[in-house]
Amino acid sequence: MSDINSESQSIMARDHKMNGHGSNKLAKYAGFIEVVLRFILFLTTLAPVLLLATSKQTVFFRLPFPPYGMSASAKFTSIPALVFEISALSAACLYSIITGLLSIYSYMMGINRSAKLMFSIFVMDLLLVGMVAAAGGAGGEAAYIGLRGNKSARWPKICTAYDTFCLHVGFSCLTSIFADTALIFLIILYVLTLSP
């Protein structure tokens, strides 16, 4: 039994020397994977910002008394949760541009970044996961209230009248979930890359 253990330990030690705990294979593709994930993060944070920025919809409501109608607009600036969502996703989009350019530069030049820089980016990615998740939750809350209303607060459903506005808000929430997923994959990539 001890021969099997010593033999398996020597095989594992040889593999660790050759592969560097398996990180050599990962390091070969980690730069490319990071560039792709940063690009996905950029797209999935830019799309909801554009969706919310273009979500204004004006509807004409008929009234039974003079002036027999009025128009009302729905826009993201009217709902504080959507203002938070667009602010947080704009910050995440800017962050994805900066780190994406850094990733492309280090990948193209074959430069290994310092462990301190990689750890700093890792921590910022962790913070951004929370921020993007909170933004998606805030937008989801606004979309849900618009779709279902709130009977106890006497807030009516608005998505029956403002259908385009509600679609923009809903798709921005869905896209922010994809941004959060890209950030989670980036964190997993950094954990696997930074671990010895």
C-alpha positions as CSV (number, residue, x, y, z in Angstrom):
1,M,0.0,0.0,0.0
2,S,2.8,2.4,0.8
3,D,4.4,1.7,-2.6
4,I,1.2,2.9,-4.3
5,N,1.2,6.1,-2.2
6,S,4.8,6.9,-2.8
7,E,4.4,6.1,-6.5
8,S,1.4,8.4,-6.8
9,Q,3.1,11.1,-4.9
10,S,6.1,11.0,-7.2
11,I,3.8,11.2,-10.2
12,M,2.0,14.1,-8.7
13,A,5.3,15.9,-7.9
14,R,6.5,15.3,-11.5
15,D,3.2,16.8,-12.8
16,H,3.5,19.8,-10.5
17,K,7.0,20.5,-11.8
18,M,6.0,20.1,-15.4
19,N,2.7,22.0,-15.2
20,G,3.2,24.3,-12.2
21,H,0.1,23.0,-10.5
22,G,-1.7,23.0,-13.8
23,S,-1.4,26.8,-14.0
24,N,0.9,26.6,-17.1
25,K,-1.9,25.3,-19.2
26,L,-4.3,27.8,-17.8
27,A,-1.8,30.7,-18.2
28,K,-1.5,29.8,-21.9
29,Y,-5.2,30.6,-22.4
30,A,-5.9,32.9,-19.5
31,G,-5.0,36.1,-21.3
32,F,-7.2,35.3,-24.3
33,I,-10.1,34.2,-22.0
34,E,-9.8,37.4,-20.0
35,V,-9.8,39.6,-23.1
36,V,-13.0,37.8,-24.3
37,L,-14.7,38.1,-20.9
38,R,-13.8,41.8,-20.7
39,F,-15.3,42.4,-24.1
40,I,-18.5,40.6,-23.1
41,L,-18.5,42.7,-19.9
42,F,-18.2,45.8,-22.0
43,L,-21.1,44.8,-24.3
44,T,-23.3,43.7,-21.4
45,T,-22.8,46.9,-19.5
46,L,-23.1,49.2,-22.5
47,A,-26.4,47.7,-23.7
48,P,-28.5,48.4,-20.6
49,V,-27.1,51.9,-20.4
50,L,-28.2,52.5,-24.0
51,L,-31.5,50.8,-23.4
52,L,-32.3,53.0,-20.3
53,A,-31.1,56.2,-21.9
54,T,-33.4,55.7,-24.9
55,S,-36.4,54.4,-22.8
56,K,-38.4,57.7,-22.9
57,Q,-42.0,57.1,-24.0
58,T,-44.8,59.7,-24.2
59,V,-48.4,58.5,-24.2
60,F,-51.6,60.5,-24.8
61,F,-54.4,59.8,-22.4
62,R,-58.0,60.7,-23.2
63,L,-60.1,62.4,-20.6
64,P,-63.9,62.7,-20.5
65,F,-63.7,66.4,-19.6
66,P,-61.9,69.4,-21.1
67,P,-59.1,69.5,-22.3
68,Y,-60.2,66.0,-23.3
69,G,-56.7,64.6,-23.0
70,M,-53.2,65.0,-21.8
71,S,-49.8,63.5,-22.5
72,A,-47.5,62.0,-20.0
73,S,-43.9,60.8,-20.3
74,A,-42.1,57.9,-18.7
75,K,-38.3,58.1,-18.6
76,F,-35.6,56.7,-16.4
77,T,-35.0,59.9,-14.6
78,S,-38.4,59.7,-13.1
79,I,-37.6,56.6,-11.1
80,P,-34.6,56.8,-8.7
81,A,-33.9,53.0,-8.9
82,L,-33.3,53.4,-12.7
83,V,-31.1,56.4,-12.1
84,F,-29.0,54.2,-9.8
85,E,-29.0,51.4,-12.3
86,I,-27.8,53.6,-15.2
87,S,-25.1,55.2,-12.9
88,A,-23.8,51.8,-11.6
89,L,-23.8,50.3,-15.1
90,S,-22.0,53.3,-16.6
91,A,-19.3,53.0,-14.0
92,A,-19.0,49.3,-14.7
93,C,-18.8,50.0,-18.5
94,L,-16.0,52.5,-17.9
95,Y,-14.2,50.0,-15.7
96,S,-14.6,47.4,-18.4
97,I,-13.0,49.7,-21.0
98,I,-10.0,50.4,-18.8
99,T,-9.4,46.8,-17.7
100,G,-10.1,45.6,-21.2
101,L,-7.5,47.8,-22.8
102,L,-5.0,46.7,-20.1
103,S,-5.9,43.0,-20.8
104,I,-5.5,43.5,-24.6
105,Y,-2.1,45.3,-24.1
106,S,-0.7,42.6,-21.8
107,Y,-2.0,39.8,-24.0
108,M,-0.6,41.3,-27.3
109,M,2.7,42.2,-25.8
110,G,3.1,39.0,-23.8
111,I,3.6,40.9,-20.6
112,N,3.0,39.2,-17.3
113,R,1.2,41.6,-14.9
114,S,2.4,41.9,-11.4
115,A,0.6,40.0,-8.7
116,K,-0.3,43.2,-6.9
117,L,-2.0,44.6,-10.1
118,M,-3.8,41.3,-10.7
119,F,-5.0,41.3,-7.1
120,S,-6.2,44.9,-7.3
121,I,-8.2,44.0,-10.4
122,F,-9.5,40.9,-8.7
123,V,-10.7,43.0,-5.7
124,M,-12.3,45.6,-8.1
125,D,-14.1,42.8,-9.9
126,L,-15.4,41.5,-6.6
127,L,-16.8,45.0,-5.8
128,L,-18.2,45.4,-9.2
129,V,-20.2,42.1,-8.9
130,G,-22.0,43.5,-6.0
131,M,-22.6,46.9,-7.6
132,V,-23.9,45.4,-10.9
133,A,-26.1,42.9,-9.0
134,A,-27.5,45.8,-7.0
135,A,-28.1,47.8,-10.2
136,G,-29.9,44.8,-11.7
137,G,-32.0,44.3,-8.6
138,A,-33.0,48.0,-8.5
139,G,-34.0,47.9,-12.2
140,G,-35.8,44.6,-11.6
141,E,-37.8,46.1,-8.8
142,A,-38.8,49.1,-10.9
143,A,-39.8,46.8,-13.8
144,Y,-41.8,44.5,-11.5
145,I,-43.7,47.4,-9.9
146,G,-44.4,48.8,-13.4
147,L,-45.6,45.4,-14.6
148,R,-47.6,44.3,-11.5
149,G,-48.2,47.5,-9.5
150,N,-48.4,47.6,-5.8
151,K,-52.0,47.3,-4.4
152,S,-51.0,48.1,-0.8
153,A,-49.3,51.3,-1.8
154,R,-51.9,52.0,-4.5
155,W,-49.4,52.2,-7.3
156,P,-51.1,51.2,-10.5
157,K,-49.6,49.1,-13.3
158,I,-47.9,51.3,-15.9
159,C,-46.7,48.7,-18.4
160,T,-50.1,48.5,-20.0
161,A,-49.7,52.2,-21.1
162,Y,-45.9,52.4,-21.4
163,D,-45.1,49.2,-23.1
164,T,-41.9,50.3,-24.8
165,F,-40.5,51.9,-21.7
166,C,-41.2,48.7,-19.7
167,L,-39.5,46.5,-22.4
168,H,-36.4,48.7,-22.3
169,V,-36.3,48.5,-18.5
170,G,-36.8,44.7,-18.5
171,F,-34.2,44.0,-21.1
172,S,-31.7,46.3,-19.3
173,C,-32.2,44.1,-16.2
174,L,-31.7,40.9,-18.2
175,T,-28.5,42.2,-19.8
176,S,-27.1,43.3,-16.4
177,I,-27.5,39.7,-15.2
178,F,-25.2,38.7,-18.1
179,A,-22.8,41.4,-17.0
180,D,-22.8,39.9,-13.5
181,T,-22.2,36.5,-15.0
182,A,-19.2,37.7,-17.0
183,L,-17.7,39.3,-13.8
184,I,-18.2,36.0,-11.9
185,F,-16.3,34.1,-14.6
186,L,-13.5,36.8,-14.5
187,I,-13.3,36.2,-10.7
188,I,-13.1,32.5,-11.2
189,L,-10.4,33.0,-13.8
190,Y,-8.4,35.2,-11.5
191,V,-8.7,32.7,-8.6
192,L,-7.4,29.9,-10.8
193,T,-4.6,32.1,-12.2
194,L,-3.5,33.6,-8.8
195,S,-3.6,30.4,-6.8
196,P,-0.3,28.6,-6.5
